[in-house]
Amino acid sequence: MDKLCLLLSLLLLGAFGFVNGGKSKEKKVFKVEVIELKTGNISAKFTNYGASVMSIIVPDKNGKPGDIVLGYDSTDAYKNDETYFGNVVGRVANRIRDGRFSLNGKEYQLRPHENGKHLLHGGHGALADAIWEVKKVKKDVADPTVLFSYDSPDGEEGFPGEVKITVRYLLRPDNRLRVTMKAKAIKQATPLNLVQHTYWNLGNHDSGDILSEELQLFANQITPIDNERIPTGKLEPVKGTPYDFLESRVIGSRINQLPGGYDINYVIEGPDDPIRMKKTAIVKDPRTGRVMKLTSNQPGMQFYTGNLLKDVKGKGGVIYKAHAGLCLLTQGFPDAVHHPNFPSIIVSPGKPYKHKMQFKFKIASDKDNKSDGKKSDAKKSDKS
């Protein structure tokens, strides 16, 4: 069932009072909007449908601007989307085994999504399908910004407690995109792990696959998964494996050693400090000269190479195929509710959630090229 049918089903359920554990609390309805921000040489479009990134346009090495984000021309297409193009995903992104968990002595059964068994990306009617409120827009300033908000009611998709969520996108004139996701649990503790699910292609969204792009990850370990793509609870070193991006490497150089491609959580090195931003990833495109540097305050990052994209009709009628884009999803660890050794993803009225990330875009310099192949110092961190 596609997103449109699911959305209609949820609206009908809400009309008869069956949503949110039988509670008929009326929710505000907002119109779908598109907000465009510009500063310096960077421009971007966002929509409050899923608090999504629709486009990011930055120049290449010849000064020619190009859109480096996969997506759709119209907001209507996002309602039928099953790829999570540019969406904010949650309440809990990634997977929860069997769609259930225990918290404070009580077991919660969620609405299974993946194969009718595991919960994926928060469930069918979750944040990626919500129409968020546009709380604030500032355009005619050096650092233009848009702020989206969403009140997730108690019982939504089976999760306990009401949660108030905001997502802020801010552009800097030096070609930076800053994303800040905040959340507060109102009365009850609940799991929360939000993800910004943009697909990137630094060669332009319509340039083919990302297999020739180069990637460096500041992570010595991954959280290995079983045959149902659920973490085992162990940590494994990446050194000498196809998952090793401690040195800058071509993404496609060893992708054939993995079934389908990359789709794994990396353990980002650095202090366990929610204030400090850590070096997370660097992507380079040799064709356009574009470089994207990602920093974040999160302990993990899901690296995904768009393995399941199949003949998706995107912007300008472009057909996106497997590996047309890559995702660098900063996050808490997947299925953390079942692994006490993983960093906790529980938020409570006295413990709010704050997830920060920054994407810095530039053109590769001689210094950048000389650094290729050098081992990353995964323990260094950046302040932001």
BARORO-186137 format. One record per residue (C-alpha): residue in three letters; residue number from 1; z, x, y. Coordinates in Angstrom, 3 decimals. Example, Ala and Ser with C-alpha at 12.3 -4.5 7.8 and 13.67 -1.06 7.14 Angstrom:
2
PT residu num        z        x        y
PT    ALA   1    7.800   12.300   -4.500
PT    SER   2    7.140   13.670   -1.060
END
This chain:
384
PT residu num        z        x        y
PT    MET   1    0.000    0.000    0.000
PT    ASP   2   -0.950    1.489    3.345
PT    LYS   3    1.215    1.762    6.418
PT    LEU   4   -0.234   -1.335    8.094
PT    CYS   5    0.659   -3.613    5.162
PT    LEU   6    4.112   -2.071    4.971
PT    LEU   7    4.678   -2.598    8.685
PT    LEU   8    3.636   -6.262    8.430
PT    SER   9    5.951   -6.729    5.444
PT    LEU  10    8.881   -5.311    7.367
PT    LEU  11    8.161   -7.567   10.348
PT    LEU  12    8.131  -10.619    8.063
PT    LEU  13   11.348   -9.547    6.397
PT    GLY  14   12.944   -9.063    9.796
PT    ALA  15   11.921  -12.562   10.848
PT    PHE  16   13.891  -14.022    7.922
PT    GLY  17   16.888  -11.750    8.350
PT    PHE  18   16.517   -9.621    5.207
PT    VAL  19   16.172   -6.238    6.915
PT    ASN  20   19.112   -3.834    7.301
PT    GLY  21   21.159   -4.951    4.350
PT    GLY  22   20.826   -8.666    5.111
PT    LYS  23   21.675   -8.389    8.797
PT    SER  24   19.390  -10.236   11.204
PT    LYS  25   20.044   -8.092   14.263
PT    GLU  26   17.131   -8.484   16.642
PT    LYS  27   15.317   -5.284   17.535
PT    LYS  28   13.467   -4.555   20.749
PT    VAL  29    9.692   -4.507   20.521
PT    PHE  30    7.715   -1.957   22.537
PT    LYS  31    4.004   -1.651   23.160
PT    VAL  32    2.135    1.347   21.777
PT    GLU  33    1.336    3.897   24.482
PT    VAL  34   -0.449    7.234   24.848
PT    ILE  35    0.992    9.805   27.251
PT    GLU  36   -1.019   12.827   28.383
PT    LEU  37    0.692   15.896   29.856
PT    LYS  38   -0.926   18.936   31.472
PT    THR  39    0.267   22.209   32.974
PT    GLY  40   -1.383   25.604   33.343
PT    ASN  41   -3.960   26.024   30.566
PT    ILE  42   -2.264   23.679   28.097
PT    SER  43   -2.604   19.915   27.749
PT    ALA  44   -1.351   17.475   25.135
PT    LYS  45   -1.380   13.809   24.155
PT    PHE  46    1.531   11.986   22.558
PT    THR  47    2.048    8.431   21.338
PT    ASN  48    5.240    6.467   20.867
PT    TYR  49    3.884    5.265   17.522
PT    GLY  50    5.931    7.576   15.313
PT    ALA  51    6.790    9.715   18.394
PT    SER  52    3.653   11.599   17.418
PT    VAL  53    1.687   14.583   18.681
PT    MET  54   -1.955   13.480   18.976
PT    SER  55   -3.506   16.644   20.425
PT    ILE  56   -2.731   20.089   21.807
PT    ILE  57   -5.505   21.772   23.784
PT    VAL  58   -5.336   25.495   24.584
PT    PRO  59   -8.045   28.097   25.343
PT    ASP  60   -9.492   30.551   22.824
PT    LYS  61  -10.211   34.257   23.437
PT    ASN  62  -13.318   33.331   25.454
PT    GLY  63  -11.389   30.899   27.634
PT    LYS  64  -12.908   27.858   25.945
PT    PRO  65  -10.367   25.045   25.455
PT    GLY  66  -10.024   23.479   22.021
PT    ASP  67   -7.850   20.930   20.232
PT    ILE  68   -5.764   22.646   17.527
PT    VAL  69   -4.069   19.536   16.065
PT    LEU  70   -5.407   17.253   13.328
PT    GLY  71   -5.224   13.557   14.110
PT    TYR  72   -7.012   10.407   15.229
PT    ASP  73   -8.734    9.178   18.383
PT    SER  74   -6.924    5.823   18.512
PT    THR  75   -3.335    4.765   17.960
PT    ASP  76   -4.515    2.023   15.569
PT    ALA  77   -5.556    4.686   13.081
PT    TYR  78   -1.996    6.006   12.937
PT    LYS  79   -0.845    2.636   11.539
PT    ASN  80   -3.002    3.181    8.450
PT    ASP  81   -2.283    6.896    8.176
PT    GLU  82   -0.722    8.272    4.981
PT    THR  83   -0.754   11.942    5.997
PT    TYR  84    2.022   11.833    8.656
PT    PHE  85   -0.350   13.406   11.216
PT    GLY  86    1.869   14.531   14.108
PT    ASN  87    4.682   12.074   13.278
PT    VAL  88    8.409   12.539   13.610
PT    VAL  89    9.649   12.008   10.072
PT    GLY  90   13.082   10.815    8.898
PT    ARG  91   15.868    9.749    8.716
PT    VAL  92   15.696   12.373    5.969
PT    ALA  93   12.425   14.244    5.709
PT    ASN  94   11.130   15.747    2.485
PT    ARG  95   12.564   14.496   -0.815
PT    ILE  96   15.787   12.951   -2.090
PT    ARG  97   15.992   12.881   -5.868
PT    ASP  98   15.930    9.363   -7.356
PT    GLY  99   16.273    7.874   -3.886
PT    ARG 100   20.054    7.841   -3.937
PT    PHE 101   23.094    9.858   -2.900
PT    SER 102   26.882    9.627   -2.631
PT    LEU 103   28.830   10.004    0.590
PT    ASN 104   32.588    9.624    1.149
PT    GLY 105   33.052    8.092   -2.293
PT    LYS 106   30.298    5.512   -1.967
PT    GLU 107   26.856    5.578   -3.596
PT    TYR 108   23.787    4.533   -1.635
PT    GLN 109   20.534    3.409   -3.222
PT    LEU 110   17.581    3.979   -0.914
PT    ARG 111   14.131    2.444   -1.148
PT    PRO 112   12.185    4.801   -3.449
PT    HIS 113    8.857    5.924   -2.036
PT    GLU 114    7.233    8.638   -4.113
PT    ASN 115    5.969    7.292   -7.457
PT    GLY 116    8.545    4.524   -7.164
PT    LYS 117   11.273    7.048   -7.937
PT    HIS 118   12.096    9.656   -5.295
PT    LEU 119   12.510    9.059   -1.573
PT    LEU 120    9.928   10.915    0.533
PT    HIS 121   10.122   11.378    4.306
PT    GLY 122   12.712    8.667    4.885
PT    GLY 123   10.928    5.781    3.183
PT    HIS 124    8.073    3.383    3.877
PT    GLY 125    9.315    1.714    7.055
PT    ALA 126   10.922    4.788    8.518
PT    LEU 127   10.584    6.682   11.798
PT    ALA 128    6.943    7.682   11.300
PT    ASP 129    6.016    3.968   11.343
PT    ALA 130    8.292    2.937   14.190
PT    ILE 131    7.222    2.174   17.753
PT    TRP 132    9.623    4.247   19.840
PT    GLU 133   10.770    3.453   23.359
PT    VAL 134    9.242    5.624   26.093
PT    LYS 135   12.433    6.507   27.961
PT    LYS 136   11.110    9.001   30.481
PT    VAL 137    7.828   10.585   31.558
PT    LYS 138    7.442   13.379   34.115
PT    LYS 139    3.863   14.427   34.810
PT    ASP 140    3.580   15.898   38.310
PT    VAL 141    5.924   18.824   37.685
PT    ALA 142    5.540   22.400   36.461
PT    ASP 143    7.187   21.491   33.123
PT    PRO 144    5.882   17.990   32.290
PT    THR 145    7.815   16.082   29.638
PT    VAL 146    8.041   12.846   27.705
PT    LEU 147   11.186   11.474   26.074
PT    PHE 148   11.053    8.970   23.195
PT    SER 149   14.055    7.126   21.765
PT    TYR 150   14.698    5.051   18.663
PT    ASP 151   17.783    3.174   17.499
PT    SER 152   17.893    3.220   13.713
PT    PRO 153   20.079    0.291   12.584
PT    ASP 154   22.718    0.332    9.881
PT    GLY 155   21.042   -0.100    6.492
PT    GLU 156   17.537    0.918    7.549
PT    GLU 157   15.733    2.053    4.384
PT    GLY 158   19.170    1.951    2.710
PT    PHE 159   20.841    4.617    4.896
PT    PRO 160   24.366    3.892    6.150
PT    GLY 161   25.340    3.572    9.786
PT    GLU 162   23.540    3.122   13.074
PT    VAL 163   21.915    6.248   14.506
PT    LYS 164   20.478    6.747   18.000
PT    ILE 165   17.632    9.291   18.067
PT    THR 166   15.688   10.955   20.873
PT    VAL 167   12.693   13.298   20.806
PT    ARG 168   11.649   15.272   23.866
PT    TYR 169    8.302   17.064   24.219
PT    LEU 170    8.024   19.531   27.094
PT    LEU 171    5.070   21.725   28.118
PT    ARG 172    5.465   25.043   29.909
PT    PRO 173    2.715   26.558   32.111
PT    ASP 174    2.855   29.755   30.033
PT    ASN 175    1.376   27.782   27.094
PT    ARG 176    4.525   26.669   25.330
PT    LEU 177    5.457   23.402   23.672
PT    ARG 178    9.168   22.769   23.337
PT    VAL 179   10.456   20.022   21.044
PT    THR 180   14.060   18.826   21.000
PT    MET 181   15.238   16.164   18.544
PT    LYS 182   18.751   14.792   18.975
PT    ALA 183   20.712   12.122   17.138
PT    LYS 184   24.147   10.523   17.214
PT    ALA 185   25.814    8.597   14.400
PT    ILE 186   27.602    5.652   16.034
PT    LYS 187   30.262    4.571   13.526
PT    GLN 188   29.499    6.078   10.102
PT    ALA 189   28.525    9.429    8.665
PT    THR 190   24.979    9.608    7.313
PT    PRO 191   22.416   12.184    6.158
PT    LEU 192   19.866   13.235    8.787
PT    ASN 193   17.027   15.741    8.581
PT    LEU 194   14.234   15.135   11.098
PT    VAL 195   10.868   16.882   10.929
PT    GLN 196    7.980   17.178   13.393
PT    HIS 197    4.988   16.821   11.055
PT    THR 198    2.015   18.240   12.990
PT    TYR 199   -0.970   19.748   11.151
PT    TRP 200   -2.269   22.867   12.933
PT    ASN 201   -5.651   24.585   12.843
PT    LEU 202   -5.891   27.398   15.405
PT    GLY 203   -9.636   27.538   14.925
PT    ASN 204   -9.882   23.936   16.331
PT    HIS 205   -9.188   20.745   14.418
PT    ASP 206  -12.876   20.433   13.446
PT    SER 207  -13.450   24.050   12.369
PT    GLY 208  -12.952   23.695    8.610
PT    ASP 209  -10.032   25.064    6.600
PT    ILE 210   -7.146   27.345    7.607
PT    LEU 211   -7.453   29.725    4.634
PT    SER 212   -8.719   32.623    6.789
PT    GLU 213   -5.804   32.359    9.215
PT    GLU 214   -3.022   34.941    8.989
PT    LEU 215    0.634   34.051    8.574
PT    GLN 216    3.938   35.863    8.860
PT    LEU 217    7.188   34.136    7.891
PT    PHE 218   10.653   35.415    8.755
PT    ALA 219   12.103   34.390    5.417
PT    ASN 220   13.160   36.437    2.391
PT    GLN 221   13.803   33.458    0.082
PT    ILE 222   12.525   30.041   -0.951
PT    THR 223   14.239   27.052   -2.553
PT    PRO 224   12.280   26.764   -5.849
PT    ILE 225   11.303   23.318   -7.124
PT    ASP 226   10.921   21.595  -10.477
PT    ASN 227    7.805   19.824  -11.763
PT    GLU 228    8.663   16.772   -9.615
PT    ARG 229    8.804   18.932   -6.448
PT    ILE 230   12.598   18.606   -6.135
PT    PRO 231   14.653   21.759   -5.406
PT    THR 232   16.560   23.171   -8.355
PT    GLY 233   19.435   24.238   -6.108
PT    LYS 234   18.706   27.939   -6.553
PT    LEU 235   17.421   30.479   -4.032
PT    GLU 236   14.717   32.941   -5.085
PT    PRO 237   13.352   36.034   -3.326
PT    VAL 238    9.730   35.924   -2.177
PT    LYS 239    9.136   39.675   -2.419
PT    GLY 240    6.124   40.445   -4.601
PT    THR 241    5.268   36.787   -5.242
PT    PRO 242    2.461   34.600   -3.832
PT    TYR 243    5.114   33.193   -1.462
PT    ASP 244    5.602   36.583    0.213
PT    PHE 245    4.610   36.441    3.890
PT    LEU 246    7.129   39.010    5.085
PT    GLU 247    4.072   40.923    6.260
PT    SER 248    1.237   39.144    8.028
PT    ARG 249   -1.210   38.013    5.332
PT    VAL 250   -4.321   35.868    5.060
PT    ILE 251   -3.193   32.444    3.879
PT    GLY 252   -5.980   32.090    1.334
PT    SER 253   -5.514   35.540   -0.199
PT    ARG 254   -3.228   34.312   -3.002
PT    ILE 255   -3.350   30.545   -2.700
PT    ASN 256   -5.256   30.242   -5.991
PT    GLN 257   -2.158   31.505   -7.808
PT    LEU 258   -0.397   28.245   -6.927
PT    PRO 259   -1.217   24.728   -8.163
PT    GLY 260   -2.905   23.011   -5.222
PT    GLY 261   -1.610   25.373   -2.571
PT    TYR 262    1.572   25.998   -0.595
PT    ASP 263    4.235   23.295   -0.323
PT    ILE 264    7.664   24.933   -0.394
PT    ASN 265   10.811   25.323    1.712
PT    TYR 266   11.524   28.806    3.064
PT    VAL 267   15.036   30.011    3.923
PT    ILE 268   14.768   31.264    7.507
PT    GLU 269   16.778   34.424    8.081
PT    GLY 270   19.194   34.782   10.965
PT    PRO 271   22.611   33.577   12.110
PT    ASP 272   23.876   30.170   11.014
PT    ASP 273   24.179   29.128   14.637
PT    PRO 274   22.705   25.829   15.926
PT    ILE 275   22.532   27.250   19.451
PT    ARG 276   20.468   30.331   18.673
PT    MET 277   16.718   30.114   18.186
PT    LYS 278   15.413   32.195   15.271
PT    LYS 279   12.023   33.763   14.728
PT    THR 280   10.403   31.512   12.161
PT    ALA 281    6.633   32.030   11.882
PT    ILE 282    3.576   33.621   13.488
PT    VAL 283    0.067   32.292   12.837
PT    LYS 284   -3.124   34.073   13.945
PT    ASP 285   -6.718   32.904   13.861
PT    PRO 286   -9.194   35.836   13.834
PT    ARG 287  -12.122   33.625   14.869
PT    THR 288  -10.642   32.294   18.113
PT    GLY 289   -8.045   34.990   18.794
PT    ARG 290   -5.339   32.312   19.118
PT    VAL 291   -1.766   33.143   18.113
PT    MET 292    1.046   30.632   17.622
PT    LYS 293    4.649   31.825   17.499
PT    LEU 294    7.295   29.410   16.225
PT    THR 295   11.045   29.680   16.795
PT    SER 296   13.686   27.169   15.698
PT    ASN 297   17.397   26.650   15.189
PT    GLN 298   16.960   25.200   11.677
PT    PRO 299   17.902   26.908    8.377
PT    GLY 300   14.656   26.021    6.576
PT    MET 301   10.932   25.547    7.055
PT    GLN 302    8.467   23.753    4.783
PT    PHE 303    5.133   25.573    4.637
PT    TYR 304    2.403   23.143    3.584
PT    THR 305   -1.341   23.818    3.473
PT    GLY 306   -2.610   20.229    3.563
PT    ASN 307   -3.266   20.240   -0.168
PT    LEU 308   -3.559   16.449   -0.457
PT    LEU 309   -5.945   15.888    2.451
PT    LYS 310   -9.039   14.265    1.001
PT    ASP 311  -11.919   12.941    3.097
PT    VAL 312   -9.671   11.746    5.931
PT    LYS 313  -11.728   10.568    8.896
PT    GLY 314  -10.173   12.098   11.995
PT    LYS 315  -11.010   12.676   15.650
PT    GLY 316  -14.653   12.424   16.582
PT    GLY 317  -15.528   11.320   13.053
PT    VAL 318  -14.599   14.724   11.603
PT    ILE 319  -13.792   14.573    7.884
PT    TYR 320  -10.606   16.486    7.043
PT    LYS 321  -10.553   17.937    3.550
PT    ALA 322   -7.943   19.909    1.603
PT    HIS 323   -6.499   22.796    3.654
PT    ALA 324   -7.977   21.516    6.937
PT    GLY 325   -4.593   22.110    8.550
PT    LEU 326   -1.234   23.749    7.926
PT    CYS 327    2.261   22.424    8.558
PT    LEU 328    5.261   24.523    9.574
PT    LEU 329    8.068   21.989    9.280
PT    THR 330   11.408   23.329   10.490
PT    GLN 331   14.170   21.456    8.698
PT    GLY 332   17.359   21.322    6.693
PT    PHE 333   16.842   22.053    3.004
PT    PRO 334   15.181   19.326    0.901
PT    ASP 335   17.480   17.225   -1.319
PT    ALA 336   20.489   18.849    0.354
PT    VAL 337   22.594   15.742   -0.410
PT    HIS 338   22.620   16.820   -4.086
PT    HIS 339   23.255   20.552   -3.603
PT    PRO 340   26.651   21.527   -2.095
PT    ASN 341   25.468   25.136   -1.759
PT    PHE 342   22.745   24.061    0.704
PT    PRO 343   23.540   23.693    4.430
PT    SER 344   24.923   20.209    5.047
PT    ILE 345   22.658   17.572    6.625
PT    ILE 346   25.471   15.056    7.219
PT    VAL 347   25.990   13.882   10.785
PT    SER 348   28.996   11.868   11.909
PT    PRO 349   30.299   10.294   15.121
PT    GLY 350   31.973   13.597   15.934
PT    LYS 351   29.142   15.818   14.706
PT    PRO 352   25.813   15.072   16.430
PT    TYR 353   22.426   16.433   15.393
PT    LYS 354   20.282   18.780   17.495
PT    HIS 355   17.011   20.264   16.269
PT    LYS 356   15.097   22.602   18.559
PT    MET 357   11.742   24.285   18.105
PT    GLN 358    9.284   26.093   20.329
PT    PHE 359    5.580   26.760   19.816
PT    LYS 360    4.204   29.560   22.002
PT    PHE 361    0.419   29.947   22.185
PT    LYS 362   -1.335   33.108   23.291
PT    ILE 363   -4.407   35.253   22.692
PT    ALA 364   -4.028   38.211   20.330
PT    SER 365   -3.638   41.524   22.153
PT    ASP 366   -4.169   45.066   20.888
PT    LYS 367   -0.416   45.234   20.333
PT    ASP 368   -0.543   42.096   18.167
PT    ASN 369   -3.393   43.508   16.090
PT    LYS 370   -1.634   46.852   15.577
PT    SER 371    1.455   45.029   14.314
PT    ASP 372   -0.529   43.369   11.510
PT    GLY 373    0.687   44.443    8.111
PT    LYS 374    4.034   45.698    9.339
PT    LYS 375    7.061   44.291    7.609
PT    SER 376    8.938   41.640    9.586
PT    ASP 377   12.521   42.200   10.603
PT    ALA 378   13.733   38.845    9.325
PT    LYS 379   17.249   39.288   10.642
PT    LYS 380   16.305   39.455   14.326
PT    SER 381   16.638   36.279   16.367
PT    ASP 382   15.517   34.987   19.746
PT    LYS 383   17.493   33.135   22.356
PT    SER 384   15.791   30.240   24.075
END
